[in-house]
Amino acid sequence: MDKIGFIGAGNMAFAIAKSIAEKKSNIQINIFDINQERLDFFKKSFKNLVILKSNDEVVKSSDIVFLAVKPQIVGSVLSSIEDSQKIIISILAGVKLKTLSSFLPSARFVRVMPNTPCLVGEMAGAYSFSPNFSGVEIQTVVELLECTGTVIGVDESLMDAVTALSGSGPAFVARLIEYFVDAAVKLGLDRDSAVKLAVATFKGTAILMQEQSMEAEDLITMVTSPKGTTAAGREVLESSSCKEIIYQTLEAARDRGVELGNVK
Ligand SMILES: NC(=O)c1ccc[n+]([C@@H]2O[C@H](COP(=O)([O-])OP(=O)(O)OC[C@H]3O[C@@H](n4cnc5c(N)ncnc54)[C@H](OP(=O)(O)O)[C@@H]3O)[C@@H](O)[C@H]2O)c1
């Protein structure tokens, strides 16, 4: 049985473990957390779960380990682990591969930027590998990450851009949904109905584009008839500064990521 370890039993660890256990039933989850309540919660939720006595034991007893604590305590957590060549997947926002390796020089680190929809098995995330992986190991790790949703490989220098797009993205999209709801309420719909329709419209549009590999332009053309309602709305949207504002939003998030990374 493959053994997947978790350092930290928080929300993201739970979401990732759940996605993996659903797709790979024959997996053992090894875990440590200082918080007993979280461990009890994990115990109730997974059948093949082993609670260990330390983070070091998690690393020693597992084939692949997820590092899922808050970034602020990365140093103290990694310092408590004996150096080994184990594969450690870090989901810590903003913590660079070179920082991770400075604590455990022999370990093979993968840096992953997950996002909150991971909680419902719909992660959009990106990964970067440190240089010391074989092709087979990369394939194994990617296959594991794909259990959680959509993942892509990027050069680590692009992690801050990924953080802006898919890490912070759910907050931006949620705000846009709220703007759609507010607009629909102004047009006379009650709020509950507006929320239902707006959320379903964002979800349906995204699924349509994803499942049919549809370009945005193709979908737009599908919905727009000459001089029709969509055409009237597009005239307002596309002549506004909306596109530039979205760029500035992502740019600000990316720049803040760079800033925070430089302080660590
Ligand atoms: N949440 C997101 O949407 C999101 C998105 C992208 C990246 N991330 C990254 O994911 C990581 C985890 O986030 P999260 O939201 O899952 O955090 P979380 O729910 O706070 O989970 C962290 C867990 O680690 C535990 N912990 C503290 N010290 C520990 C130690 N020495 N050894 C083992 N466990 C320890 C915490 O216990 P206590 O609570 O008792 O301290 C907590 O249960 C973060 O690094 C974050 O940057 C999160």
The ligand as an SDF file (V2000), in Angstrom:
LIG
                    3D

 48 52  0  0  0  0  0  0  0  0999 V2000
   -6.3890   27.7380    2.7510 N   0  0  0  0  0  0  0  0  0  0  0  0
   -6.1030   28.0390    1.4830 C   0  0  0  0  0  0  0  0  0  0  0  0
   -6.9870   28.3720    0.6650 O   0  0  0  0  0  0  0  0  0  0  0  0
   -4.6860   27.9560    0.9670 C   0  0  0  0  0  0  0  0  0  0  0  0
   -4.4090   28.2980   -0.3580 C   0  0  0  0  0  0  0  0  0  0  0  0
   -3.0910   28.1870   -0.7950 C   0  0  0  0  0  0  0  0  0  0  0  0
   -2.0830   27.7530    0.0570 C   0  0  0  0  0  0  0  0  0  0  0  0
   -2.3860   27.4420    1.3490 N   0  0  0  0  0  0  0  0  0  0  0  0
   -1.3070   26.9990    2.2160 C   0  0  0  0  0  0  0  0  0  0  0  0
   -1.6850   25.7880    2.8470 O   0  0  0  0  0  0  0  0  0  0  0  0
   -1.0440   25.7110    4.1130 C   0  0  0  0  0  0  0  0  0  0  0  0
   -2.0340   25.2020    5.1220 C   0  0  0  0  0  0  0  0  0  0  0  0
   -3.1330   26.0740    5.1700 O   0  0  0  0  0  0  0  0  0  0  0  0
   -4.4690   25.6770    5.9400 P   0  0  0  0  0  0  0  0  0  0  0  0
   -5.4960   26.7010    5.5710 O   0  0  0  0  0  0  0  0  0  0  0  0
   -4.7670   24.2270    5.7570 O   0  0  0  0  0  0  0  0  0  0  0  0
   -3.9670   25.9370    7.4610 O   0  0  0  0  0  0  0  0  0  0  0  0
   -4.5470   25.3600    8.8140 P   0  0  0  0  0  0  0  0  0  0  0  0
   -5.9580   24.9050    8.6460 O   0  0  0  0  0  0  0  0  0  0  0  0
   -4.2320   26.3580    9.8860 O   0  0  0  0  0  0  0  0  0  0  0  0
   -3.6510   24.0400    9.0450 O   0  0  0  0  0  0  0  0  0  0  0  0
   -2.3770   24.0080    9.6060 C   0  0  0  0  0  0  0  0  0  0  0  0
   -2.3730   22.9070   10.6800 C   0  0  0  0  0  0  0  0  0  0  0  0
   -1.0230   22.7050   11.1160 O   0  0  0  0  0  0  0  0  0  0  0  0
   -1.0650   22.5520   12.5360 C   0  0  0  0  0  0  0  0  0  0  0  0
    0.2450   22.7340   13.1280 N   0  0  0  0  0  0  0  0  0  0  0  0
    0.7660   23.8210   13.7810 C   0  0  0  0  0  0  0  0  0  0  0  0
    2.0230   23.5690   14.1870 N   0  0  0  0  0  0  0  0  0  0  0  0
    2.3190   22.3030   13.7900 C   0  0  0  0  0  0  0  0  0  0  0  0
    3.4820   21.4810   13.9040 C   0  0  0  0  0  0  0  0  0  0  0  0
    4.5790   21.9080   14.5060 N   0  0  0  0  0  0  0  0  0  0  0  0
    3.4250   20.2520   13.3650 N   0  0  0  0  0  0  0  0  0  0  0  0
    2.3170   19.7830   12.7400 C   0  0  0  0  0  0  0  0  0  0  0  0
    1.1860   20.5170   12.6090 N   0  0  0  0  0  0  0  0  0  0  0  0
    1.1900   21.7690   13.1190 C   0  0  0  0  0  0  0  0  0  0  0  0
   -2.1100   23.5560   12.9670 C   0  0  0  0  0  0  0  0  0  0  0  0
   -2.5310   23.3450   14.2920 O   0  0  0  0  0  0  0  0  0  0  0  0
   -3.0270   24.6670   15.1200 P   0  0  0  0  0  0  0  0  0  0  0  0
   -4.2220   25.1730   14.3980 O   0  0  0  0  0  0  0  0  0  0  0  0
   -3.3310   24.1390   16.4940 O   0  0  0  0  0  0  0  0  0  0  0  0
   -1.8750   25.6430   15.0980 O   0  0  0  0  0  0  0  0  0  0  0  0
   -3.1990   23.2660   11.9220 C   0  0  0  0  0  0  0  0  0  0  0  0
   -4.0170   22.1750   12.3110 O   0  0  0  0  0  0  0  0  0  0  0  0
   -0.5130   27.1080    4.4230 C   0  0  0  0  0  0  0  0  0  0  0  0
    0.8980   27.0810    4.3770 O   0  0  0  0  0  0  0  0  0  0  0  0
   -1.0390   27.9850    3.3360 C   0  0  0  0  0  0  0  0  0  0  0  0
   -0.0730   28.9320    2.9210 O   0  0  0  0  0  0  0  0  0  0  0  0
   -3.6570   27.5350    1.8240 C   0  0  0  0  0  0  0  0  0  0  0  0
  1  2  1  0
  2  3  2  0
  2  4  1  0
  4  5  1  0
  4 48  2  0
  5  6  2  0
  6  7  1  0
  7  8  2  0
  8  9  1  0
  8 48  1  0
  9 10  1  0
  9 46  1  0
 10 11  1  0
 11 12  1  0
 11 44  1  0
 12 13  1  0
 13 14  1  0
 14 15  2  0
 14 16  1  0
 14 17  1  0
 17 18  1  0
 18 19  2  0
 18 20  1  0
 18 21  1  0
 21 22  1  0
 22 23  1  0
 23 24  1  0
 23 42  1  0
 24 25  1  0
 25 26  1  0
 25 36  1  0
 26 27  1  0
 26 35  1  0
 27 28  2  0
 28 29  1  0
 29 30  1  0
 29 35  2  0
 30 31  1  0
 30 32  2  0
 32 33  1  0
 33 34  2  0
 34 35  1  0
 36 37  1  0
 36 42  1  0
 37 38  1  0
 38 39  2  0
 38 40  1  0
 38 41  1  0
 42 43  1  0
 44 45  1  0
 44 46  1  0
 46 47  1  0
M  CHG  2   8   1  16  -1
M  END
$$$$
